[in-house]
Amino acid sequence: MYRKAMKHLVNWKEDTERKPLILNGARQVGKTWILKEFGKSYYEKTAYINMDQNPRMRDLFYDFDTDRLIQGFKAETGVNIEPENTLIILDEIQEVPKAITSLKYFCENAREYHIVVAGSLLGVATHKGVSFPVGKVNFLNLYPLNFDEYLLALGEEKLVDLLEKKDIKMIQVFSDKFKSLLREYYYIGGMPEVISSYIKYKDYNKVRNIQDEILSAYEKDFSKHVPEKDLPKVIQIWNNFNSQLARENKKFIYGAIKESARASEYENAINWLVDSGLMYKINRVKVCKIPLEGYIDYSAFKLYFLDVGLLAAKNKLNLQTILEGNKIFMEYKGALTEQYVLEEIKSNYNIPINYWSNDSGQAEVDFIVQNENEVMPIEVKAEDNLQAKSLKVFVEKFETKKNIRTSMADYKEEEWLVNIPLYMISKMIK
């Protein structure tokens, strides 16, 4: 299963200034698989250590003597670790917080070793008093498979080639096929286990069963890892998430969780879900000027899910929504489509994402990104709807030059905006 992140791993290996690498990602997005595959393909030897329920590793990190730690890794794995040809993988590193701190010392005293660490709840662990090695590590995020990776997994390399080349005329010839595959992707999503099952069995019921199992596993994580005082609130947000998405204005409303709920009550719970990688938090920007970061309204935000297929499963969308074609794009007022576009931007570009609304709330643009030295608005439409009233208000107010509307309609350049088919959106941001 091809993952674009492999290119980033190879670039890291070849970088003479490399630091220990932290691979971030939610549970079951394929972190362990890609690291083992990286070691198998690009190194002579791999020393793999799983920190979860490993008392020897907890005991090993009583100090940060890198020579001693390397000897411990050798003893644990039985691999004769040599700097020039061995990949060291420390998996589930959040289970041994001192191992996170040790990365600073590997960076300073033993950078010749190629060390990659992964952790499903690493973002949560770093808030528990861990001395984090700021400036001493490299980072890479791993997301569920995006649409390109999904097509490649299905053997549709020629379609991906068309997208890569931005061959507009040929893409339009095959637009019906792209739309059909995109509808399928909305249901199946990008979780590796789900895609593997679908490729093997072509059984949508098995797809849904695996998705439900993944969602159930996430819920079990709550009781294991969420602080007791925040657990009821995390569960409330998790269970209330669907109703937030069903509204036309998807700004997160605390009062929808319970009457008179306040931000201060739920801030820690929301942060836990975001830090665990299960949700994405997108803040509002009040003014769209460079730099966008200077105009963020932290009191207003939208929450999105980890994966579009898991979102479909959580909302119990049935197979009929695929068979009825575009109906799936209208479910939950376009929430699936927004979710998909967000994932495409996050997985393909390392840029912050925000949204904009005016003070009255009557105009809203789904996503705002900063592309080098310009602000770019992206308005998302679920079907062929080419109205763009909010986008027009935005453009008139901020006079932006590159304005994108993405929908199921064909590619079309207009005087003040470009319409990009949803299945092409990842190729057209830059």
C-alpha distance (Angstrom), angle and dihedral (degrees) to the residues before:
residue distance angle dihedral
M1 . . .
Y2 3.80 . .
R3 3.80 117.1 .
K4 3.80 121.9 -172.5
A5 3.79 89.1 -145.8
M6 3.82 87.7 73.7
K7 3.83 89.2 74.8
H8 3.80 89.6 55.7
L9 3.80 90.7 49.7
V10 3.79 90.9 51.7
N11 3.81 91.0 48.4
W12 3.80 88.5 51.7
K13 3.82 91.2 51.2
E14 3.81 91.4 51.9
D15 3.81 95.0 46.1
T16 3.81 109.1 104.2
E17 3.81 88.8 -156.4
R18 3.78 94.2 52.5
K19 3.80 119.9 146.1
P20 3.80 127.4 -163.2
L21 3.81 106.3 -64.0
I22 3.79 125.8 -130.1
L23 3.82 114.1 -156.0
N24 3.79 108.1 -158.1
G25 3.78 125.5 -164.0
A26 3.77 144.2 123.7
R27 3.77 121.3 -89.4
Q28 3.81 116.3 -72.0
V29 3.81 98.6 14.9
G30 3.82 90.2 117.9
K31 3.82 105.4 -95.8
T32 3.81 96.2 140.7
W33 3.80 92.9 45.1
I34 3.79 95.7 50.7
L35 3.82 93.5 46.4
K36 3.80 92.8 50.3
E37 3.80 90.0 45.8
F38 3.81 89.3 49.5
G39 3.79 90.6 52.4
K40 3.80 93.0 46.3
S41 3.81 93.9 48.5
Y42 3.80 103.1 39.1
Y43 3.82 107.8 26.1
E44 3.78 135.5 55.2
K45 3.81 91.8 -134.2
T46 3.81 137.8 19.1
A47 3.81 124.0 -156.7
Y48 3.81 104.5 -160.5
I49 3.81 121.2 -172.2
N50 3.79 125.5 178.6
M51 3.82 109.2 -154.7
D52 3.79 94.7 -165.7
Q53 3.82 111.6 112.0
N54 3.78 89.7 -10.7
P55 3.82 108.8 136.4
R56 3.81 92.1 -179.9
M57 3.80 90.7 63.1
R58 3.80 92.2 46.4
D59 3.80 88.8 53.9
L60 3.80 94.1 43.7
F61 3.82 95.7 65.2
Y62 3.81 98.2 65.1
D63 3.78 88.6 123.4
F64 3.81 136.9 4.6
D65 3.81 102.6 -110.9
T66 3.81 99.1 143.6
D67 3.82 94.9 -160.0
R68 3.81 90.3 54.6
L69 3.82 91.7 45.2
I70 3.81 91.4 52.5
Q71 3.80 89.3 51.7
G72 3.81 87.7 51.5
F73 3.81 91.1 51.2
K74 3.80 89.8 51.2
A75 3.79 91.7 50.7
E76 3.81 92.4 47.3
T77 3.81 96.9 48.4
G78 3.80 103.0 28.0
V79 3.80 87.7 -130.6
N80 3.81 120.3 131.2
I81 3.80 96.5 -130.9
E82 3.80 114.0 -145.1
P83 3.82 119.0 179.6
E84 3.78 96.7 -133.9
N85 3.82 99.4 51.2
T86 3.82 110.6 19.2
L87 3.79 129.9 88.1
I88 3.81 114.1 -152.7
I89 3.84 113.2 -153.6
L90 3.80 119.8 -169.4
D91 3.80 106.0 -171.9
E92 3.82 126.7 -164.5
I93 3.79 87.1 12.8
Q94 3.80 92.2 168.1
E95 3.83 87.1 76.9
V96 3.82 89.5 69.0
P97 3.82 106.0 41.9
K98 3.81 93.6 -175.3
A99 3.81 88.0 60.6
I100 3.81 87.7 62.6
T101 3.81 89.9 52.5
S102 3.83 90.5 48.6
L103 3.80 90.7 66.1
K104 3.81 88.2 76.6
Y105 3.79 90.2 60.5
F106 3.78 93.9 45.3
C107 3.81 87.6 53.1
E108 3.81 93.4 48.9
N109 3.80 101.6 36.1
A110 3.81 109.0 19.9
R111 3.77 109.5 25.0
E112 3.80 90.8 145.5
Y113 3.81 88.6 79.2
H114 3.80 116.8 88.6
I115 3.81 103.5 -133.3
V116 3.80 124.7 175.0
V117 3.79 121.9 178.4
A118 3.78 130.7 -170.1
G119 3.76 133.9 -167.5
S120 3.78 132.8 174.6
L121 3.80 93.9 -156.2
L122 3.77 96.9 28.3
G123 3.79 92.5 123.9
V124 3.80 88.6 56.3
A125 3.80 94.2 44.9
T126 3.80 93.6 55.0
H127 3.81 89.3 64.2
K128 3.81 93.2 58.5
G129 3.77 99.2 82.2
V130 3.80 94.5 -79.2
S131 3.80 113.9 155.8
F132 3.79 96.3 -125.0
P133 3.83 117.5 -152.0
V134 3.81 96.5 -121.8
G135 3.80 111.4 -165.6
K136 3.81 92.1 4.1
V137 3.80 99.8 89.1
N138 3.80 140.7 55.2
F139 3.80 120.6 -131.8
L140 3.79 135.4 -143.7
N141 3.80 126.5 175.5
L142 3.79 121.8 -147.3
Y143 3.79 117.8 -157.9
P144 3.80 132.6 -179.5
L145 3.81 112.9 -75.3
N146 3.80 110.1 -71.5
F147 3.81 123.3 -139.4
D148 3.82 94.4 -86.8
E149 3.80 91.6 50.6
Y150 3.80 89.8 46.8
L151 3.81 91.2 53.6
L152 3.80 90.5 48.5
A153 3.81 90.8 50.3
L154 3.82 88.1 54.4
G155 3.80 91.3 50.9
E156 3.81 95.0 -107.8
E157 3.81 95.6 135.9
K158 3.82 93.2 142.8
L159 3.78 91.9 57.8
V160 3.80 90.4 50.3
D161 3.81 88.8 50.2
L162 3.81 89.6 56.3
L163 3.80 90.5 51.4
E164 3.80 92.6 46.8
K165 3.81 91.5 50.7
K166 3.84 91.3 44.5
D167 3.78 88.1 -133.7
I168 3.80 94.8 175.9
K169 3.81 97.9 -176.1
M170 3.81 94.1 49.3
I171 3.79 91.6 43.7
Q172 3.80 89.3 55.1
V173 3.81 90.0 51.4
F174 3.81 88.8 58.0
S175 3.81 96.9 35.5
D176 3.82 93.4 117.7
K177 3.81 90.2 55.4
F178 3.81 92.0 47.6
K179 3.82 90.5 49.9
S180 3.79 92.5 49.1
L181 3.80 92.3 50.0
L182 3.79 91.3 46.2
R183 3.82 91.4 52.8
E184 3.79 87.5 50.9
Y185 3.81 91.0 49.2
Y186 3.81 91.0 52.1
Y187 3.79 88.1 60.1
I188 3.81 99.7 37.9
G189 3.80 99.3 35.2
G190 3.78 126.8 -173.4
M191 3.80 107.8 -66.6
P192 3.84 106.0 128.3
E193 3.81 96.6 -135.8
V194 3.80 91.1 51.0
I195 3.80 93.5 49.4
S196 3.81 92.4 46.3
S197 3.79 90.1 53.5
Y198 3.79 92.8 47.8
I199 3.81 92.5 49.9
K200 3.80 91.0 50.0
Y201 3.80 101.1 41.6
K202 3.84 107.7 14.7
D203 3.82 85.4 -143.3
Y204 3.81 117.3 143.3
N205 3.80 91.4 -166.9
K206 3.80 90.5 59.4
V207 3.81 88.0 47.9
R208 3.78 91.7 55.7
N209 3.81 93.3 44.1
I210 3.81 91.5 54.5
Q211 3.81 91.6 45.9
D212 3.80 90.2 51.8
E213 3.80 89.8 49.7
I214 3.81 91.0 52.0
L215 3.80 91.6 49.4
S216 3.80 89.7 48.5
A217 3.82 90.8 50.7
Y218 3.81 90.2 52.5
E219 3.79 90.0 51.5
K220 3.82 90.7 51.2
D221 3.80 88.2 53.5
F222 3.80 88.6 61.7
S223 3.79 94.1 66.3
K224 3.83 91.7 44.5
H225 3.79 100.3 46.0
V226 3.82 112.5 17.4
P227 3.82 115.2 94.3
E228 3.78 109.0 -104.8
K229 3.81 94.3 -118.0
D230 3.84 91.3 54.3
L231 3.82 98.6 40.8
P232 3.84 98.1 90.5
K233 3.81 90.5 48.9
V234 3.82 93.9 48.4
I235 3.81 88.7 52.1
Q236 3.81 91.1 47.7
I237 3.80 92.5 52.6
W238 3.81 91.9 44.5
N239 3.81 91.6 51.5
N240 3.82 94.3 40.5
F241 3.79 95.2 48.7
N242 3.81 94.6 93.5
S243 3.79 94.5 56.9
Q244 3.81 90.5 51.2
L245 3.81 89.8 56.3
A246 3.80 93.5 47.7
R247 3.80 91.8 67.9
E248 3.81 122.5 91.4
N249 3.80 89.9 -130.0
K250 3.79 103.5 52.1
K251 3.80 96.5 -167.8
F252 3.79 106.5 134.6
I253 3.81 110.4 -100.5
Y254 3.80 116.0 -162.0
G255 3.80 90.6 -162.5
A256 3.80 88.9 64.3
I257 3.81 89.0 65.6
K258 3.77 93.5 53.7
E259 3.78 135.4 -26.4
S260 3.82 113.9 -79.7
A261 3.83 92.6 6.2
R262 3.81 113.1 162.5
A263 3.78 133.0 -150.0
S264 3.80 92.8 -119.2
E265 3.82 90.5 59.7
Y266 3.80 95.2 54.9
E267 3.79 104.8 30.2
N268 3.83 94.8 97.5
A269 3.81 92.2 46.4
I270 3.80 93.0 51.2
N271 3.79 91.1 46.5
W272 3.81 90.3 52.1
L273 3.80 92.1 54.1
V274 3.81 90.9 47.0
D275 3.81 94.6 45.2
S276 3.80 90.7 49.1
G277 3.81 89.3 56.4
L278 3.80 94.3 -118.9
M279 3.80 94.8 113.6
Y280 3.79 137.7 25.7
K281 3.77 121.7 -139.0
I282 3.81 117.2 -148.3
N283 3.81 116.5 -169.8
R284 3.79 127.8 -149.9
V285 3.78 120.6 -112.6
K286 3.79 115.9 -148.4
V287 3.80 97.3 -164.2
C288 3.77 124.3 27.4
K289 3.76 105.8 -141.5
I290 3.80 133.7 120.5
P291 2.98 118.6 -56.3
L292 3.80 97.1 35.2
E293 3.79 90.7 -168.6
G294 3.79 89.4 71.4
Y295 3.81 92.4 61.4
I296 3.80 102.8 46.6
D297 3.80 118.2 135.8
Y298 3.81 101.4 -149.1
S299 3.80 92.3 -172.0
A300 3.82 92.7 66.8
F301 3.79 122.6 57.5
K302 3.79 145.7 140.8
L303 3.80 126.4 -132.5
Y304 3.78 123.4 -140.7
F305 3.79 131.3 -174.3
L306 3.80 131.8 -110.0
D307 3.80 96.9 -111.8
V308 3.80 136.0 12.9
G309 3.81 92.9 -135.8
L310 3.80 92.2 51.5
L311 3.81 88.2 48.2
A312 3.81 89.4 54.1
A313 3.80 89.3 49.3
K314 3.79 93.2 47.1
N315 3.80 89.0 52.1
K316 3.83 89.5 45.9
L317 3.80 94.8 -126.1
N318 3.78 106.2 178.1
L319 3.77 131.8 -140.0
Q320 3.79 91.4 -98.7
T321 3.78 89.8 72.4
I322 3.82 88.0 66.2
L323 3.80 94.5 44.8
E324 3.80 90.2 52.0
G325 3.77 91.3 57.4
N326 3.77 116.9 -147.1
K327 3.79 94.2 21.8
I328 3.79 89.0 89.2
F329 3.79 89.9 61.1
M330 3.80 90.5 58.5
E331 3.80 97.6 48.9
Y332 3.79 112.3 116.7
K333 3.80 91.8 5.5
G334 3.76 94.6 -68.4
A335 3.80 96.0 -45.5
L336 3.82 91.8 135.9
T337 3.79 90.6 52.1
E338 3.80 93.7 49.7
Q339 3.79 89.2 47.0
Y340 3.81 90.7 52.5
V341 3.83 93.8 48.8
L342 3.80 91.7 48.2
E343 3.81 90.9 52.4
E344 3.81 91.9 48.3
I345 3.80 91.8 53.5
K346 3.81 94.7 43.9
S347 3.79 95.7 46.9
N348 3.81 96.0 44.9
Y349 3.80 103.9 36.3
N350 3.77 132.8 41.3
I351 3.80 94.8 -141.1
P352 3.82 133.3 119.4
I353 3.82 116.7 -104.4
N354 3.80 126.0 -148.9
Y355 3.79 137.6 158.7
W356 3.80 132.9 -133.7
S357 3.78 134.2 -140.2
N358 3.76 130.8 166.2
D359 3.80 120.5 -115.6
S360 3.79 93.2 -98.7
G361 3.80 91.4 52.6
Q362 3.81 91.1 -130.5
A363 3.80 94.4 114.4
E364 3.79 124.9 46.1
V365 3.81 134.8 167.8
D366 3.78 112.9 -154.5
F367 3.80 99.8 -138.6
I368 3.79 135.9 13.2
V369 3.79 120.1 -169.6
Q370 3.78 132.7 179.0
N371 3.79 109.2 -130.0
E372 3.79 104.9 -167.9
N373 3.82 103.7 -64.2
E374 3.78 99.9 -10.1
V375 3.79 136.4 73.5
M376 3.79 114.8 -125.7
P377 3.83 122.9 -164.5
I378 3.83 119.5 -154.4
E379 3.78 119.5 -163.5
V380 3.80 115.7 -165.6
K381 3.80 123.6 -147.5
A382 3.79 122.0 -174.1
E383 3.81 98.4 -145.5
D384 3.81 136.1 3.6
N385 3.81 92.2 -51.0
L386 3.78 105.9 137.9
Q387 3.78 98.3 -176.1
A388 3.79 111.6 121.9
K389 3.80 106.1 175.4
S390 3.81 96.6 145.8
L391 3.78 91.6 44.4
K392 3.79 90.5 52.2
V393 3.82 90.7 51.3
F394 3.79 88.8 50.7
V395 3.81 95.0 48.4
E396 3.80 93.0 48.0
K397 3.79 90.1 50.2
F398 3.81 99.9 45.2
E399 3.83 102.3 22.3
T400 3.80 94.3 -136.1
K401 3.79 116.9 -177.9
K402 3.82 104.4 -149.1
N403 3.80 111.9 47.1
I404 3.79 123.5 173.7
R405 3.77 132.5 -159.4
T406 3.79 113.8 -177.7
S407 3.81 121.9 -162.7
M408 3.78 141.6 132.2
A409 3.81 90.0 -82.4
D410 3.80 120.3 104.6
Y411 3.77 124.2 -91.3
K412 3.79 111.0 -74.9
E413 3.78 133.1 167.9
E414 3.78 116.7 -147.4
E415 3.78 131.0 -179.5
W416 3.79 95.5 -91.8
L417 3.82 105.5 15.5
V418 3.79 145.0 27.4
N419 3.80 121.8 -131.3
I420 3.80 110.1 -144.7
P421 3.81 123.4 -171.3
L422 3.78 111.3 -115.0
Y423 3.78 91.9 -119.0
M424 3.84 89.6 58.0
I425 3.79 99.1 45.5
S426 3.81 96.6 104.0
K427 3.80 90.8 58.8
M428 3.79 97.5 50.5
I429 3.81 107.0 54.2
K430 3.81 92.8 86.1
